[in-house]
Amino acid sequence: MFPVEITNAHVHMIELEKMVQADQGLSLPGGIAIFTELEASLPLLFPQTLLGQMDEAGISRSVLYAVYAPIVFATNEYVAGLCARFPDRLLGFASVPPKDPGAPQMLEAAVKELGLKGLKLHPPLQDFLPNDKAVYPIYDKARELNVPVVFHVGTTPFGSLCRLSQANPILIDDVAVDFPDLRIMLTHLGTLWHNEAFMVVEKNPNVFIDTAAYIYEIKDILTADLLSRIGPDRVIFGTDYPTPYGERVHRMKDYVDCIKGLGLDDDVLEGIFHANFQALLTGERDAGPGISAADMLAKVMAAKAKLQNP
């Protein structure tokens, strides 16, 4: 029995006109496969198409990301407006320009005034290093507001528009260590930086990761053994709608079918499809008690004494 409720935690609804107006000199590099499918993906940016795909896939709710960056531009106000039109189906995450000194206040307004529920940052497209102490006030504000932060990590196939050095998942380890109470989600299963992303998730209890990779990657990577190692409660379903994959126009149902076809236990599927996102969103997850080094030493000494005096 599969879970009734499915949340797609990674969706973009792009403001094409504002994107072009914001940077009229923007030119997309040639020779990049993903751009060849962009025209076919344009109809996916209509809300009715989004909702139709959700219905086809059995998805109850989608999480829309605002992004203040080239290519995937969408304002907080636009995302909040869509969520207000379809409050039972859509939930919004804010974005801020990280280099703007007013970014923390912008995030606060997006949460308190617009009702957005998290923060999405795209380091390579927004041209910043996520572990730069200059952007730490943004994370402080997110922690104060009790909202999660989503970081794009892994490959970013936009040629000279971005730098991969800013998308290394290892950079997020610094953020997770410096902000252990901040809930964080990495994207795309690390996309071609899989092992580094999984190391960060395995090591840091406050870090999750989403499944918005290419479908063949999901099948190859998201194994029961991997889930057991990093924790089945740390993986969140997402598709990166409306991004094409391979030569195929995006279809949410393909991703749902892919996850259902992995042969995972029903409780693991329930977590991936819905419950783990709720934990990211609300922080309501039992991480278990801390471990006292003194208690551990006492147990070791007791075991040693028992071996020496059976």
PEHU-V891356 format. One line per field, one symbol per residue. psi: psi as a letter, one per 40 degrees, with the letter a starting at -180 (. if undefined). A space follows every 50 residues. Layout:
# PEHU-V891356
psi->???
This chain:
# PEHU-V891356
psi->hiidhhhheghhhhgdddddddgeehhhiiehddddedddedeeehdddd ddddddefhdiihhhihgiidfhhiddddddddddgdedihihiiihdeh dedddddddddddeeieahhigdddefihdehededddddddddefiihh hhiaigffbeeihddeehdddeddddddgeehhihiiffegefddddddd dddheehiiiefiidddddddgiddddddeheeehhhiefhfhihbfhih hdddddddddeefiidddddddddddddddddeghheiiihhdddddddd ddddddddg.
